[in-house]
Amino acid sequence: MTAGHEFTSIRSPRIKAARRLAKRAFRQRERRFLAEGPQAVREALARPGSAVEVFATAEAVQRHLELTDAAYAAGVPVHRVSMEVMAELAQTVTPQGIVAVCEFLDVPLSEVSGARLVAVLSHVRDPGNAGTVLRTADAAGADAVVFTDASVDPYNGKCVRASAGSLFHLPVVVGASAAEVTAALRAEGAAVLAADGAGDRDLHQAADSGALDGPVAWVFGNEAWGLPEETVALTDGAVRVPIYGGAESLNLATAAAVCLYTTAREQRRDADRS
């Protein structure tokens, strides 16, 4: 921690540099982003080389001494800031008092090799949904999450918060086109399936046929209009989640959870049989 010093002005060059990361253009230029809240900061510090520096109020430092200790152990500076400065750094209505500046984490598409379960976000625009799918993919044991060039920025503050730290847990690919992604994953031996309410077969039929036993990449579409026909055409087929009640459809995050967990279950069953 910066001994005996508290940043109290948002005009400080260090504070201004961090504040700029709320905007995508500056994130892209600096290849850095903000991780807000104790959970995100904890995960950032646990991943070597991710966290660059931490800003925290005096109250947050006292409340989360384990994070301060982890930062010291990792050689990451901790800067004490006033509540007014934290309000400017934070992107939430009620800041939790601690923010980390982190390096970008994404990897090239070429590094996603040998994956058995992948979530691909195509034309997904809502950062909260995208972060929730990332968190779900992590929980289901996915090997990677891909954000195509038509999807939201995974370093958007709302997306980072919605991922609940999962952004720091698994490989994330950013910016490839749907055509590039589907071709690369198919070349790696994965079945590429489109999650689509108008699919010819439902998820249980796909599971019963053995289609989910091997490597699978699920392509999830936009929250409002789903996947474009041209994107579905790039896949090995469209699969729908069965609706047994009166609901018209499932939201993106729920549909992704059902697809990913069903696939993870079938893959583990197949491994147990082998």
ChimeraX attribute file (.defattr): number of C-alpha atoms within 10 A of each C-alpha:
attribute: neighborCount
match mode: 1-to-1
recipient: residues
	/A:1	18
	/A:2	10
	/A:3	8
	/A:4	6
	/A:5	10
	/A:6	17
	/A:7	21
	/A:8	15
	/A:9	14
	/A:10	20
	/A:11	11
	/A:12	11
	/A:13	10
	/A:14	11
	/A:15	19
	/A:16	14
	/A:17	15
	/A:18	22
	/A:19	21
	/A:20	16
	/A:21	23
	/A:22	19
	/A:23	13
	/A:24	17
	/A:25	11
	/A:26	16
	/A:27	20
	/A:28	14
	/A:29	9
	/A:30	14
	/A:31	16
	/A:32	22
	/A:33	29
	/A:34	29
	/A:35	30
	/A:36	27
	/A:37	21
	/A:38	21
	/A:39	15
	/A:40	24
	/A:41	24
	/A:42	22
	/A:43	20
	/A:44	25
	/A:45	26
	/A:46	17
	/A:47	13
	/A:48	9
	/A:49	14
	/A:50	20
	/A:51	27
	/A:52	19
	/A:53	19
	/A:54	24
	/A:55	27
	/A:56	28
	/A:57	22
	/A:58	16
	/A:59	14
	/A:60	18
	/A:61	20
	/A:62	12
	/A:63	13
	/A:64	15
	/A:65	11
	/A:66	12
	/A:67	23
	/A:68	22
	/A:69	14
	/A:70	14
	/A:71	23
	/A:72	14
	/A:73	11
	/A:74	16
	/A:75	14
	/A:76	20
	/A:77	18
	/A:78	23
	/A:79	21
	/A:80	26
	/A:81	23
	/A:82	18
	/A:83	17
	/A:84	13
	/A:85	23
	/A:86	24
	/A:87	17
	/A:88	16
	/A:89	26
	/A:90	21
	/A:91	18
	/A:92	14
	/A:93	7
	/A:94	8
	/A:95	16
	/A:96	17
	/A:97	26
	/A:98	29
	/A:99	26
	/A:100	28
	/A:101	22
	/A:102	21
	/A:103	17
	/A:104	19
	/A:105	21
	/A:106	20
	/A:107	14
	/A:108	13
	/A:109	19
	/A:110	10
	/A:111	12
	/A:112	19
	/A:113	15
	/A:114	12
	/A:115	17
	/A:116	23
	/A:117	24
	/A:118	25
	/A:119	26
	/A:120	27
	/A:121	27
	/A:122	24
	/A:123	22
	/A:124	25
	/A:125	17
	/A:126	16
	/A:127	22
	/A:128	20
	/A:129	22
	/A:130	27
	/A:131	28
	/A:132	23
	/A:133	28
	/A:134	35
	/A:135	26
	/A:136	22
	/A:137	27
	/A:138	24
	/A:139	14
	/A:140	19
	/A:141	15
	/A:142	24
	/A:143	20
	/A:144	25
	/A:145	26
	/A:146	29
	/A:147	26
	/A:148	22
	/A:149	17
	/A:150	17
	/A:151	23
	/A:152	23
	/A:153	24
	/A:154	25
	/A:155	27
	/A:156	23
	/A:157	23
	/A:158	20
	/A:159	23
	/A:160	27
	/A:161	25
	/A:162	21
	/A:163	24
	/A:164	20
	/A:165	22
	/A:166	24
	/A:167	26
	/A:168	22
	/A:169	18
	/A:170	18
	/A:171	21
	/A:172	24
	/A:173	23
	/A:174	21
	/A:175	18
	/A:176	17
	/A:177	16
	/A:178	24
	/A:179	14
	/A:180	13
	/A:181	24
	/A:182	24
	/A:183	15
	/A:184	16
	/A:185	23
	/A:186	16
	/A:187	11
	/A:188	15
	/A:189	16
	/A:190	24
	/A:191	23
	/A:192	25
	/A:193	24
	/A:194	25
	/A:195	25
	/A:196	22
	/A:197	20
	/A:198	12
	/A:199	17
	/A:200	10
	/A:201	16
	/A:202	18
	/A:203	21
	/A:204	16
	/A:205	13
	/A:206	15
	/A:207	16
	/A:208	11
	/A:209	10
	/A:210	13
	/A:211	17
	/A:212	27
	/A:213	21
	/A:214	18
	/A:215	21
	/A:216	25
	/A:217	30
	/A:218	25
	/A:219	25
	/A:220	25
	/A:221	24
	/A:222	18
	/A:223	17
	/A:224	10
	/A:225	9
	/A:226	19
	/A:227	23
	/A:228	13
	/A:229	8
	/A:230	10
	/A:231	16
	/A:232	22
	/A:233	13
	/A:234	17
	/A:235	20
	/A:236	14
	/A:237	16
	/A:238	22
	/A:239	22
	/A:240	21
	/A:241	21
	/A:242	16
	/A:243	12
	/A:244	6
	/A:245	7
	/A:246	6
	/A:247	7
	/A:248	8
	/A:249	13
	/A:250	15
	/A:251	11
	/A:252	20
	/A:253	20
	/A:254	16
	/A:255	19
	/A:256	25
	/A:257	19
	/A:258	16
	/A:259	22
	/A:260	26
	/A:261	17
	/A:262	16
	/A:263	27
	/A:264	23
	/A:265	15
	/A:266	18
	/A:267	22
	/A:268	13
	/A:269	12
	/A:270	14
	/A:271	11
	/A:272	8
	/A:273	7
	/A:274	6
